[in-house]
Amino acid sequence: MERLKQLGAEALVFLRALVWPVASSVRDNVGLAALSVVLGFALWIFVTDTENPTRSGVLPFRLEVEHLNLPGDLVVANSIADVRVRVEVDQDVWDTLSPADFRATIDLDGLQVGTYDLPVRVEPMTGRGNLEVISATPESVAVDLEPFFTKSVPVSIELEEVRSDYQATIVDQSVDTVLVTGPRDRVSKVDKALGRLDLTGRTDDVDQAVRLRAVDQRMQPVDGVTLEPSAVNVSVEIAQVEFSTTLRVEEVIVGSPQSGYDVVDERVEPLTVTVFGPQSFIANAVTIRTQPVDITGASEDVVKTVALDLPADVSVSGGTSVTVTVKIEPAEGRRTLGITVVAVGLDADLSISGALPLVEVVLLGQLPSLQELRPNDVAATINLSGLGAGTHELAVAVSAPAGASVAAVTPAKVSVTLEPR
């Protein structure tokens, strides 16, 4: 921005030097005055467009095409192709655009049975960034319209992920059959309406609506049809047939890492196990502990496979061992400071055009020491020794106080313009 302002100022100085002598001798010339206004307006447009440029192109996502005004006795028999859209929008809005910012439609009003190639209309649903839709690809899509066809099919409910120590039974469902509607060739493939009820972790009776899906005899989905109703209310009775429960595994860590290192994370795999045992244990148990994992003197990650600490009358589904990972890292901290660049070695006959920028300095070291630092504790300098008038790209040198190290400087180089005093 500062560079643009400087270029604008230099352009104005140039135009004034060029036009003023002529204007002085022909000050009554209206055409010359108009030329000056046009040149100034053109310069304003250039600066404004540079600060907030527009971007034109094809967006990286596709839009689903919505059909409107479908006659009540017809159905769309094919899958309508998605479209890509070319737009023009302010650069700073481009990356925030999503399918929700657009609506792609085709109009089926007044159509009869047949195949049509219909134009796609894409409308912007937002005014952000002066958004303008230029075109859609493809510009039109194929639509097959067929007569409405209906038949009745049975409802089948599958219960999934029932715990091995429980038994689930469907005791009631709101409907036993549903109507399938759609193109004849697709409706004829439908064998049943299938619903799946996930009972993962469920131990109490369930009364729930289950969404249905049309499937063929091989249990493969049949798309392009509609079920009425599309969901069924199901009542499931769940009874315990074996005493068991799922417990979280609690890792047991003993000892301390080497001085100067910290434990930053503890993980166990698997995180939970299913245990079986007497009701007295099952009713009161919250976690199952591992055998101890010793990290005394460790300076890097510790990964060990250890056994679970199981009571004599308790068993575990699967293996009795788990993997414990203890993540250990040096006890260092990180801090980012904004430091104003200071120039050294500037020739006495020169001056710096504009203000020197801030740089972002990332420091590493002991966290308590880093937290006490202030921006004036860190020096960021550029060396102007021996440099003449003009624009120079200079590396930024950063010096940190004792106990801290410089991890990164952004930007690593700055541009400085020197001019005679």
Secondary structure, 3 states (H helix, E strand, C coil): CHHHHHHHHHHHHHHHHHHHHHHHHCCCCHHHHHHHHHHHHHHHHHHHHHHCCEEEEECCCCECEEEECCCCCEEECCCCCCEEEEEEEEHHHHCCCCHHHEEEEEECCCCCCEEEEEECEEEECCCHHHCEEEEEECCEEEEEEEECEEEEEEEEEEEECCCCCEEEEEEEECCCEEEEEECHHHHCCCCEEEEEEECCCCCCCEEEEEEEEEECCCCCECCCCEEECCEEEEEEEEEECCCEEEEEEECCEECCCCCCEEEEEEEEECCEEEEECCHHHHHHCCEEEECCEECCCCCCCEEEEEEECCCCCCEECCCCEEEEEEEEEECCEEEEEEEECEEECCCCCEEECCCCCEEEEEEEECHHHHHHCCHHHCEEEEECCCCCCEEEEEECEEECCCCEEEEEEECCEEEEEEEEC
